[in-house]
């Protein structure tokens, strides 16, 4: 069992709260997206400053996002990915 799944199971047992579990799942998904986009930026050999200029924001905003201190709108995430040579796509699947 993956570490995330173990923590999720523990969280559910300890709190017994579906809302807390959902918040945890949201936080994990956001963290994974931040890490993926940060890796895309590094792979594109862009500094935070270069990326910021390309997408029209301040370098501090890129830094805050990559640290997890900023929850940006979808447009920011889409422009971030595109500036790194990637498309941001979402998939909705039935459980």
N, C-alpha and C positions, 0 to 999 in steps of 0.2 A: 504494500500500500504506500502510495506517495506521501511525502511529508505534508503536503497541502491537504490531502484527503484525511490523514490522521488528525490533523489539527481541526479540520471541519467536523469530523465525528466527535472529537473531544468537546469542541465548542457546543455542538448540539446537545450532548449529554449533560454538560455542566450547566448550561443556561436553559436548555429545554425550550428555546425561543426561536421560532422560525424566522422572525425578523432579524435577530442577531446573526443567524446563519446566512440570510440573504445579504446583509451588510458585509459580512466577511467575504462571501463569494464575489460581491461587487468590488471590494478592495483588491482581491487577488487578481481579478480580470483587469482592473486598471493598472496594477503593478506590472502584469505581464505585457500589456500594451506599451507602457512607458519603456520597459526594458527592450522590447522589440524595436520600437521607434528609435531609441537611443543607439541600438546596434546598427540600424539602417543608416543613421547619420554618420556613425563611425565608418561604416563600410563605404559610404559615399565620399569619405575623406573631407567632410565638412566640419568646420568648427561651429560652435554655438553661434558665434558672431556672424559667420557666413550664412548659416541657415536662417538666422533672424532677419538678415537683410533680404534674403530671397522671399520670405513669407510675410514680410512687413510688420515685424514686431521687434521688441527690444530683446537683446541677448539675455537679460535678466529673466524674461518670461520663459525662454527656453530652459534656462537653468532651473527655475522654480518648477517647471513641469517635470523635468527629468529627475528632480529630487523628490517629487510627489507632493510639493507644496502648492500646486495649482491644478485645478480641475477645469481644463479648457473646453470651449465649445467644439462641436464636431468640425466646423470649418477650419479651426486651427489644426486639428489632428489630420484632416485631409490634406491641407496645404503642407504640413510637416512631412508627411509620407511622400507626397508628390515631389517636393523639393529634393528628396533623397533618391528619387527614381523609382518609387513604389506607388502602388495604388492601395488605398485603404478600403477594404470591403468587409461587410458584415454578413453573417449567415445566421438565419433563424431556422432552427430545427425542432421538430416535434420530439418531446422526451419519450 
